[in-house]
Amino acid sequence: MSFLSRAAPFAACLTWAALAPMAEARPVSYPGGWTVMQMNNGDSSSLHAHYSPTASDSIGFYAERNWAEDVQFTGLQYNRLLKRWNGPSSQANTYLKLGVGQADPFGDASAELSGFAGFAADWETRRWFASYEAKATDYAGNKSVRHSGRVGVAPYIGDYGDLHTWLMLQVDNHPEGDEPVTTTPLVRFFKGVQMVELGYTLETEELLANWIIRF
Amino acid sequence: MKLIKTAFASVALSLLAAPAMAEHHMDHSKMDHSAHDDMVAEPNTDADPATSAQTVTAKVNGLVCDFCAQAVRKVFKKQDAVESVNVDLDSGEIVLGLKAGATLDDETIGKLIRKSGYSLVSIDRGEGA
């Protein structure tokens, strides 16, 4: 396959991602900060460890084992804070996420150059949270698009260093999936540099478990 | 299915317990911290700014979570002039305690806050004890 034919899907993903809305946990830290994110749901498990040279960029390792698409992806991910709005009691962000690496389909098929592009947006106060995220992947020729949105509320407002709790509802749209639309009530615990999320996807009866640490 | 039910029950219990834990924690914050701080490593355990040579209070937009506070603290703690950094998410203020004889001008403070990813609103300076 020529470079151009390989690059075309990525270019399409980028174009699409730039036009689509979306969001997740903040993928960029403070200058010099490291972050490790470990995410699990019924479709996939992933590990993302990144370093932020500035408050607008981060780059790191990303690996995903995806059972929905029978493939394992390993590569590099770059995250860019496109725009941040800082309010007196709120913050909103938009991010671009790009990944390139190789995907190994389950079975005997050989690894192929693969990648993804995503666009995320979030808005947060100390009481309310909303986010939207879209991610387009091309894993070994298997192209897929996912959308994910969240709303959340903090039942109490804690001070810096307290245990913070968020009640959230996540809605995912994966048109190619067996369940195109899924809903996941989840609880987020946040204390100091660590964040843990536990949820349960109603349609597929599968658990969601995410963990993030910053240092 | 049993595993799922168990996990669900755990989440529900955590959910019920968390506000009570936080309330307990916050009630503690209103009490005398002198003994408590020695036992528990809280994020805001820097030296009391009131005992620093000079305190600088910066009002900042965008401080909504602990990750934000941590970012500001990490960036300012790298400054030689800074002895302590305390973040108040309620007021959106960063209180810097400067070392004796040290200075940190407004322009540098503004630059560091922008570098952290936030927006400076105002700076107030006060002499410490």
Contacts between the chains, C-beta under 8 A, distances in Angstrom:
chain1	res1	chain2	res2	distance
A	26	B	67	6.8
A	28	B	117	8.0
A	29	B	67	7.6
A	29	B	71	7.0
A	30	B	70	7.2
A	30	B	71	3.4
A	30	B	72	7.9
A	30	B	74	5.4
A	30	B	75	6.0
A	30	B	116	5.7
A	30	B	117	6.8
A	31	B	75	6.6
A	31	B	115	6.0
A	31	B	116	7.6
A	32	B	74	7.0
A	33	B	71	7.1
A	33	B	74	6.6
A	54	B	115	7.8
A	55	B	71	7.1
A	55	B	115	6.3
A	55	B	116	6.0
A	55	B	117	3.7
A	56	B	117	7.6
A	81	B	117	7.5
A	84	B	62	7.1
A	84	B	117	6.3
A	86	B	60	7.9
A	86	B	61	4.0
A	86	B	62	2.9
A	86	B	118	5.5
A	86	B	119	4.1
A	87	B	61	5.9
A	87	B	62	6.9
A	88	B	61	5.6
A	88	B	92	6.4
A	88	B	121	7.7
A	89	B	64	7.1
A	89	B	92	7.1
A	90	B	62	7.8
A	90	B	64	6.4
A	91	B	62	4.6
A	91	B	63	8.0
A	91	B	64	4.9
A	91	B	68	7.2
A	124	B	64	5.3
A	124	B	65	6.9
A	125	B	64	6.0
A	126	B	64	5.5
A	126	B	65	7.4
A	126	B	89	6.6
A	155	B	18	7.9
A	155	B	19	5.5
A	156	B	19	5.2
A	156	B	22	5.4
A	156	B	23	6.9
A	156	B	26	8.0
A	157	B	90	8.0
A	158	B	22	5.2
A	158	B	25	7.2
A	158	B	26	6.7
A	159	B	26	6.7
A	159	B	29	6.2
A	159	B	88	8.0
A	159	B	89	6.4
A	159	B	90	7.0
A	160	B	43	5.5
A	160	B	44	6.0
A	160	B	66	5.7
A	160	B	69	4.6
A	160	B	87	5.3
A	160	B	88	7.4
A	160	B	89	5.2
A	161	B	42	4.6
A	161	B	43	4.0
A	161	B	44	6.1
A	161	B	66	7.0
A	162	B	22	5.6
A	162	B	25	5.2
A	162	B	26	6.5
A	162	B	29	7.9
A	163	B	18	6.3
A	163	B	21	5.8
A	163	B	22	5.3
A	163	B	25	6.5
A	164	B	22	7.6
A	164	B	65	7.4
A	164	B	66	6.8
A	165	B	15	7.4
A	165	B	18	4.1
A	165	B	19	6.7
A	165	B	22	6.8
A	167	B	15	7.3
A	187	B	11	5.6
A	187	B	14	6.5
A	187	B	15	5.4
A	187	B	18	7.8
A	189	B	14	7.2
A	189	B	18	6.8
A	190	B	65	7.2
A	190	B	66	6.4
A	191	B	66	7.4
A	192	B	43	6.1
A	192	B	66	6.2
A	192	B	70	7.7
A	193	B	66	7.6
A	193	B	67	7.8
A	193	B	70	6.2
A	198	B	7	7.4
A	198	B	10	7.8
A	198	B	11	5.1
A	198	B	14	7.5
A	199	B	11	7.8
A	200	B	4	7.0
A	200	B	7	7.2
A	200	B	8	5.8
A	200	B	11	7.3
A	205	B	1	7.6
A	205	B	4	6.1
A	207	B	4	6.8
A	207	B	7	5.8
A	214	B	67	6.2
A	214	B	70	6.6
